[in-house]
Amino acid sequence: MRVLPFLLAVISAQECSSGSKDLTLTPGATGEDVARATIAKVWQVIATWDSKYEERDFFLRYAYAETNYGVVIVHDVQQIWALSEEQFKTAQKAPMVSRVSSEFNVNFAALEFDEMNIPTYSMLALFLLLDDMNVFPIPFSIDDQATIYASVTSNTLDEFKDSVNDLDQITQNECSSKSLDIIFLVDESGSVGIQNFNLIKNFLVDYASDSNIAADATRIGVRPFSSSTYLYFALDDYKTKNIIHELQNMPYNGGGTDTATGLDAALGDFGNDRPESVKFLVTVTDGASNSFDATKAAADRVKADPRNIQSFAIGVAGANMDELEAIATSKDNIYMLNGFSDFDPIKNNLQNKICEGNVENNNGGDSQIGGSTSQPGKLIMKLGMSGKDNFDVKSTGPLTFYISRTNPQPGPAVYDKTFEITTSNLNTWVNQNVGSGHQWIYLGAYNYKPSKALISLNINSGGATSPEDPDPVVCQPNAQCVGGTCQCFDQYANIDGECVFDRCASANCFNGYECAPDTGDCYCPEDHLELDGNCYAAECPESVVEVHNNELGYATGEITSPWFEHGAEYPHNFDCTYEFETIRAEGSCYEVILEQPFGIEASANCENDRLEIFGVLNADQVNMDHYFERDYDTAVLCGRACTAETGWVGKVCGNHLKIRFRSDHMVSDIGWKIKWILRPKEDCDCHCEECDEWDGEYPMCDYKNVRPKNRNPGNK
């Protein structure tokens, strides 16, 4: 099978930013960073379509359980979210396929199954299939998620649950080195009731049990609220009290729902003894507060706190969604439970969210990033840039930073720009000038060293000390940036400036037929000869042909115009030079014989189509070009070349034979065939030796060294 060369070319004149990367759109990309970046990119769009679109960590769990983030190939095609080809075709017909195509700039219904090796397309396929199955919102319950997983895959419920347990353990291990301060603000109003309050306590016990409670790791505080509020367990109480025991014995008091007072009091619970810790306030409530306005005002004070407190809101059926949105830092930090029984499965979701280290930062400040000898420690920050245009960052340890303007999970898989703080510039401010007009900038910090590092950050308006980094110029779909120029990925072909899936990978074109990448059909190009089920190209040697003589000093061969051997006329617009070089045969020479039939378009002085044989001692015997300037030893032939039919044999001295044939765009003919014979030195001396006279038939001299005397200038 052969693919047309021009279909593999660079997308002409399309420049791009070579310093950026997006593996979420790269065929064959795999790994946890790719999966997380894809989920973040896709879900920030889908979550805005309808409140039912809650994925609750299912997509990450599915990717890990089914393919280990794409490493394991399940259905012949490498996919992070593996589906069978039948399931993929069902997804292509799902009700939301038009919305997906529009929002993600892809004609999803026209995709090939092989294109599921692109992470974004793979995730969209699973979303469409699940939406067609009407399973949104994805339940919190691991059992219920396992049921959905088993209905899509060939694996069992227990296999999914085991994978979730593995993931939870990985999360806990990664979380164990992070400095986290978490205050739980717990509703104990009368509407909760003692039974449901006990479910909340169990949730807190489970969360604390799975956390590394230590001075340099996680600290947990608990503040109940109703008509009033009090601090039941302070962040540093772990030093003298057993947190599990205390949580199990926390009393239930009942009363009203003064959420605002609880929020204001919780601000004081964080203290200032660990400025480097990431701080989280988790509010749990089952209903509306006494005053929405007061609650919102208190929540705004939490969000404005310079310590960048990350506020979460967990509401139980009946909770006021407007209040939850007012309390939470972002909609991603809201959990609406169907009932108090959901507190058991939500623990994993909340812990994953907190341990991911996604921090909204509007004020700068200090944060600590853990180290590890296995997985890198990381901290993802969402920087508030309204009215600001640059930021400064410094670190006490070597770190790698990734900046993205659009993807909430910048890292090795996705970034607009990357930079490093190394041992040579520790504790030195590094400025990044991202320019104005951005509401948010996402900054990922990765620690590939085992030791922790403290990050300091300033977010500035003006005063940048580095050149502005323009927004990256990205390539069109299915293309990548290579050296500042867009090129189609290997599985795509450039057709009319677009990267179209190359359907030739599975095509079986033979007998010279070529494959059209946009259709996968086999065809014979217009400049080829199609005959009896075969497709013949107009071949032209790409290099000089080496000629090796036999033990007696002889060699022989033949060349023809294209398609001569098939009895077909030669092609239009053909121009080819044939060259032969004798190896280790000093003093050799060639004889050139024109064979029958012979036919080249006839024209005056062969100005249209012509056959040229160079270095011929007796060229004038057959030459048909008496007008155009040519070398005296070049034989030009066209038409029927009647002289040649009388048995003319061209003499070429030396070890180099050169022949050229060219045709125009109009008339063709049967073509030509030349037989050549290489002769040894003893056969060549008789006509290649130097001489002083022209005998009218053979110039008895070496044409390369001596120009014949008495040459008729009219033959020039």
N, C-alpha and C positions, 0 to 999 in steps of 0.2 A: 504494500500500500504506500502511496506517495501523496503527500499533502502539498498544495501549491505553496511555493516559498513566500510569495507576497502576503499570504494569510498569516504568517508568523512574525510580521514586521512590527516595529515600534509604532504606537499610536502617534502619528506625526504631529509635531508642533504643539503637543500638550505637555506643558511643564508642570512640575509638582514639587512639594517640599520633601526632600529626601531625609530630613531629620525626624520625621514623624513615623508612627507605626500603628497599624490596626489589624491585629490578627483575628478579630471577630469576623472579618470578611476575607480571610486568607484560606484558600483550599488546603485541607489537611492539617490545620492548626489544632493542637490538642493541649491539655493541661489544665490545672485548677485555675491559674490566672486567666486563661482564655475563657473558661466557663464562667467565672465570676464576672468578668468584664462584659461578656455577651448578655448575661442575665441582667446586669445593671443597665446596659444600653437599651435592650428590648423592653424591659418591664417599666422603665420610666415613661415609655410611650403608651404601652397597653394599659397601664394602671389608670390613665386619664380617660379611657373610653367608657368605663362603667365601674360602679362601685363593687360589682361582683367579682371583678378580676383581682382576686387575692391569691398569690401563689404559695405563700407561707413556707418557703424554703424547699418546696417540692422539686423544682427544676434542678437545684444543686444536688439534692439527694438522688434523683433519677440519674443524673449524669455520672455520679460517683458509683452508684449501684450497678448500672447497666454496662458502662464502658470504661470506668475509671477515667473519666473526663476525655474520652475519645481514644485512649490507648488501645483498648480491646475492640477489635472489629467484629461486629455481630452479624450484620446482614450484607456481607461482601463489600459494602462501601463504608469507609471510615466516617463515623458520625459521633458527635459528643452525645446527642440525644437520639439514640438509635431507634429507627422504625423499620418495618419491613416495606418493601416496595408497594405492596397492596395498601398498607396504612398511609404511606406517602400519597398515593393517588386519592385516597379518601380525603386527606387533608387538603388537597388541591381543589376539591369540590365543596369544601366547608363554607358555611354562610359568610364568614368573616374574611374570606380570601381576598375580596376586592379591597377591603379596608387595609389589610396587611400589605397588599401590593402598593397601594397609594402612599401609606405612611413610611414604608421602608424602601421605596424606590426599586421595586423588583416586580416583574410579572410572574408572580408565584405560580399561577396556573400553567405557565409555559416552561417551568423548570424541569430539568431531567433529574432522575433519581440520583445519578452520580454527583450532582451538585450539592447533595446533602453533606458532603465533606466540608462545606463552608459553615462555620459555627452558627452564624446568624440565621441562615436558612434552615439549619437543623433544628434550632430552638423554635423558630416560627412554625415549622411543620408539626412539632409536638403540641404547641399551643393550639393550632387549628384543629388538630385531632381531638384534644381534650375539650375544646369548646364545642366541637360537634357532638361529643359524648355528654355535654351538659353537666360537667363536674365542677364548674366554678360557682362560688369560691372554693378553692381547695380547702378541705377541713384541716384543723390543727392536729387532730388525732393521728398518731403514727399508724394505728391499725387501719384507719380509713384511707390514709395515703397509701399504705401497702396494698390495699384492695384495688385502688386505681392503678398502681404500678403493675400489679399482677394481671390486670385486665388488658394492659397494653403489651406487656412483654411475655416471654415464656418462662419467666422465673416465678418463684413462690413468694408468699407473704413473708416467710421467715428470712429469706435471702435479703429482702428489702430492709427488714427490721435490723438484721445483723449489720448491714451497711450503714444504717442510720446510727447505730451504736458506735461503729468505728469512727464515723464522722464526728460524733459528739466527743469521743475520747480525744481525737485530734484537736478539736476546738479547745477542750479543756487544757490540753498540754500547751497549746499556743497561748492560751489566756493566762497560764500560770506565771508567766514572766512579765506581765503587764501591770502597771500601777493604775488600779481602778478604784475609785471611791463611788459607791452606789448607796443612795438613800431611797428606801421604799416608803412612799407616803400612802398609807393604807386606810381605806374607808372602813370605819367600824360603825356607821350609822345604823339606825334601827331597821332600815329596809334590807340590810344585808342579812341579819339573823345569825345566830350562833353557829348553825350547821354550815352555812356558806363561809362564815369567817374562819371556821376550822379548815375548810378547803384552801383558803388563802394562806393560812399558816403552814399547811402542808407544802404548798408551792414554795414559800419562803425557805422552809427547811430543806427541800430538795435543791433549791438554788444554792444555798449556802454550803450544802454537802458537796456539791460539784465544783466549788470554788476554792482556790488556793488562798485562804485567809492568812495574811501575813503583813508585816510592816512595809515590805517592798513589793507587795503584790495586790491582792484584792482586799478591800475593807467594805463592810456592809453595815448600814445603819437602818433602823426601822422607826418610823413616826406614824402612829395611828392618828386619825382625825375623825371627828364627828361634829358635835356642837362646839367642841374645844379640841385642843391637840396637845400632845406631849411627846417627848423623845423617849422611846422605850429602850432602844439599843443604839448607843453612839458608835461612831466609826472606830474609836480606839478602845471600846469596851471588850473587844476580843482578848485584850491583854490580861484581863482579870476574870472574864466570864466565858462560859461555854455557850457559843452562839446558838448551837442546835438546841440545847436544853432551854435556853431563854425563849427561843421562838416557840417551842412546843408548849410553853407555859404562859404565853402572852394572853392577857385577859381580854374579854370582849365587853365593851361598855355601852354601846348603843348611843342614840341621840340623833341630832340633826346632821346636815352636810355642809359645814363651813369650809369649803375647799380652799377659799382664798387665804384664810388664816393659816391653814396647813402649808400652803405653798410659800408664804412669806417666812414662816418659821423654819421650813426646810433649808432656806438659803443660809441660815446661820449654822446649820448642822455640818456643813462641809468644812468650815474652818479654813485656816491658811497654813496648816503644818505640812501639807504635801502639795506645793504649787505645781509640781510636775505631773501629778496624776490626772487622768481623764475622769471627769466627774459626770455622773448620771443621776437623774432624779426620775424615779418610776412611780407614777401616780396610779393607784388602783381605785376605781369607783364604780358603783352600780347604778347611779341615777344622777339627776340634775342637782347642782349645788343650790345653796340658798340665794345666791345672786350671780347671774352670768357676768354682769359688768365687773363685779368685784373679783371674780375668778379670772377673767381675762386680764384685768389690770395686774393682778399678782403674777400671772403667767408671763406677762410681758416683762415684769421685773426680773424674773428668772432668766429669760432669754437675753436680757440686756446685761446680765451680770458679766463682768470682765473675765471671770474664770471659765467662760465658755461651757456652761453646764448643759449637758445634753438631756433634754426632757422627753420622757416617754409617757404615753397615756394608755392604760389598759381599761377598757370599758366592758362591763358585763351587760347582757341584754337589758335594755331599758335605759342605758347611759345616754347622755345627751352628746350627740356627735359633734355639734358645734363647740361644746365645751372641750371635748377631747382634742379637736383641731386647734383650739386656742391654747391648750396646755402643751401639746407636743411641739417639739422643735420643727418637725416636718411631718407630712402625712405618712412617710415611711416608718415613723415611730409610733404609729397608732395601731393598737390591737383591739378589735371588737370581738368579744367572745359571745358564743351563743348561750352560754350558761356557766355557772361556777365550776362545772365538771371539766371545762376546757383548760383550767389552770394547770392541770398535770402536763398535757402535751405542749402548752405554750412556753414552758420553761426552756425547752431546747431552742425554740425560735428566738426568745429574748436573749438567751445567753449567746447564741450565734451572732446576733445583731450587735450586742455590746462588745463581744470579743473581736469582731471584725475591725474595730477601731475606726469606724466612720464617724468623724467628728466635724460638726458644723462650727466653724471658727470665724467670728466677725470682729474679734478684738485682738488677735495675736496672742502672745503669751508663751508659756512653756508647756511642753508635753514630753513624756518619756516613751521611748520605743524599745521594746524588749529585744534581746538577742537570742540566738539559737545556733546550735551546731548542725541542725538538720534543716528545718524550714526557716526561711528568713523572717525576722520580726518585721511587722509592717504597721503603718498608721496611715489611714486615708483621711484627708482633711478637705472639707468643703468650705472654701474661703469666700466670705462675703466681700464682694468687690464693688458694690454700688457706690459710685462717687470716688472710687479708688482705681489706681492703675498699675501698681507695682507692690512687691513685697520683699522683705529681707528675711533670710533664714540663716541660722548658724547651728552647729551641732558640736557636742563634746566627743563624738565618735564618727568614724567613717560611715557615710550613708549614700545611697543612690536615690535620687528624686525623679519623679515622673509627673509631668504637667499635662492636663487635658482640659479643654474648654467645654467638652460635651459629654464625656463618659465619666460617670460617678466612681468608676473603679480604675483609675490610672495605675499602671504598673508595667511590667515587662511586656505585656500583651498589647497594651494600648497607651499611646502617649503622643502629645504634640511635640514635646521636647523632653529631653532627659539631661540631668547634670549631676555631678557628684561633689560631695565634700570628702576629701581624703585627709590622710595624716598631715599633709602639707598645709592645709588651711583650716584646721580644727579651731573652733571658737572664734571664727572670723566671719563677719557678715557677708553673705552672698546675695546680690540683688538680682531679682528677676522682673523685668519690665514687660508685662503682658499687654499693656495698652488699656485704654478706657473702653467703656461700653459693655462690660461684662458684669452680669449680676453675680455669677459664681465662677470660681476657678477651682478645679479639683487637683489636689496635690497629694501624691503618694510618696511616702518615705519608706524605703526598704533597708533593713539592717541585716547584712550578710555576715556580720561578725557575732561571736558568742556573747560579747559584753553589751550591756544596755547603753543607750545614748540619750542625752537630753537635747531636745530640739527647742530652739527659741525662735519666735516668729513675730515680725512686725508687718502690718498691712498698711500701706501708705497711699496718700493722695499727693502726687507730685514728688519731686526730689529723687527720681530714679537715677541711679549711677551706672546703668547699663543700657545699651541700645534696645529699642522696642522690638520685641519678637512679634512679627505679624502673624495673623491667623494662618494656619497651614493651608496650602493649596493641595487639595486631595485629588486623587485620580477618579475617573468615572468607575461605575460598578465593574467588578471582575478584572480590575487592573491594579498594578502595584507601581510604586515609584522606585525607579532604579537610576541612580546617578542624576536625579533631577528631571527625568523623563518618564512618562507613563508607559508601561508595557503590559500587555495582556498576560494574565497568569497562564501557566503551561496548558491548562485544560481549556483555554479559550483562544479563539482566533480573531484577529482584527479584520472585520468586514465592514467596509464603508465607515471606518472610524469608530466602530463599536466593538466591544469585546463580547463575542457571541460564543456560546458553549460549543466546543469542538466535538461534534457528533461522530467524528471519524475514528475515535478510539475503539469503538466496537464494530466498525464497518469492515467488510472483507472485500476490498477492491483488488483485483488481480489482472494479469495480462496487460499491464501498462495503464489501466484505468486509474483515475485519480478520485479523491474523495472531496466533496464540498462540505466544509465544516458546519455550515449553517443548517444543512439538511441531512447529512450523513449519506447522501446518494453518491453512487459511483458514476462518473461521466468521463468522456474523452474531450479534452480541451480543444478549442477551435484551431489552435496551431499544431495539432497532432493529426495523425492519420488513423482513422477508424476503419478497420477492414477485417471481416470474417471473425468478429468477436474479439479482436485485439485492438489495442490503442498504442500507436507508435509515436514516440517523440522524435523531433528532428535533432539527432544527436550531433554534438560537436566536441572533439577532444578538448579537455581542459588544460592539457599540458603537452609537452613534446613527447613523442613516442620514441623510446629507446630501441634501436635496432642492433641485434647481436648476430654476427655472421656465424656460419657453421665452420667446421674444421677446414673446409676448402676455401673459405673466404667469401662465400655467397650467402645471400638471404633474399627472400621474395615476399611480396604481399600485395594487397589491393585495397583501394578505397573507392567509395561511391558517393554520389550525392544522396541526400536523405531519401529513403523509401524506394530507391532504384531497384533493390532486390525484390520488392513487392510488386513491381510493375506499375507503380504509381508516380505521378508527377511530383517533382520536388516542391517544397513549401515556399510561400511568399516571404519576403522580408527576412531572408536567411543570410547570414554573413559569418563564415567560418574559415579559419586558417588551420591547415593541417601541416604539422611539422614532424620530421623524422630525423633522428640524430644517431649516427653510427657510433658504437662504443668500441674503442681500442681497435680501430682499423684505419691506420694512416694510409693516405694515398688512394682510398677507395673512391668509387663513383657510382652513380645511379643511372639506370636506363628507365625511361618513362614511356609506357605504351598506352595509347588510347584504344579502348575496346568498344565493340558494337553492342547494343545500339547507342547512339550519341545524339542528344537533343537538348539544346539550351535556347531560350527565346532569342530569335534573331533580331538584331538591331544594328544600325550604323556604328561601326567601330566598337561594337559590343558595349554600348553605353548603358544598357538596361541590366540584363543578367550577363555575367561573365565568369569564366574559369581562367585563373591565372596560375601559371607554373613559372617559378622563379629560378634564375641561375642556369638557364638552358643554353648550351653552346649554339645550338641550331634553332633558336627560337624563331628567327625570321622565316623559316620554311613554312610555318603554320600560323604565324601571328595574324590576327584579324583586326587589330587596333592600329590604324595608321593615322590617327588624328590626335588622340590624347598623348601627352608626354609620358614616356615609360622608359624603363631601363632597357638597353639593347638586348639583354638576355632574358627578358620576360616574355613568355608566350601567352597571348590572350586569345581565348577561343569562345565562340558562341555559335548559334545556329546549328547546322549539321556538320560543320567542320570537315568539309569534303576532303581537304588535304590529308587530314588524319586518317581517313579511311583507306588511303593507299599504302598504309603500313609505316607511317612515320614513327620513329623512335627518338625520343628526346634524350639528349646527353647532359647530365648534370655532374660536374666534377666536385670532389670533396665529400665530406661525411655528413652533409646537411641537405635535406630535401624539404622545400617549402611550397605549398599549394594553397591557393585561396579560392573560395567560391562564394559569390554573393548574388542574391536575387532581389528584385524590387517587389512592389505590391500588386503588380498586374498579372502578366501572362507567365505561365509555367510550362514546362515540357518534361519529357521523359527523364532527362538528366544525363548522367555520365558515369563511367567506370574507368578507373586508371589502375593498371598493373605496374608495379615497380620492381626492379631487380637491382640488388646491391652486388657490385662486382669487386673483386680484389684488385690490388694495385697493379699487378702484371697485366690485367685486362684494360686498365685505364690509361697507362702511359702513352698508348698510341694516339690518343686524342686529347689528353690533358697536359701533355708536355708543352713547355714554352716554345714559341716559334715566331717567325718574323713576317710571315705572309698569310694572306687570306686567299684560299683556293676556291672560294665561291660555294663550297658545300659545308665543310667542317673547318672551323677555325682551329688550327693545330696549336692550341696554346691553353694555358691555365686561365680560365676566364676571370678568376679572382685576382690574378696578379698582373696580367698583361692584356691591355685592350688591343684587339686586332687592328692591324694597319690597313690602310686603304678602305676603311669602313665607309659605306655609302651613307652620307648624312641624311639622305631622303628617307631612310628606314627608321630614323630615330623617332 
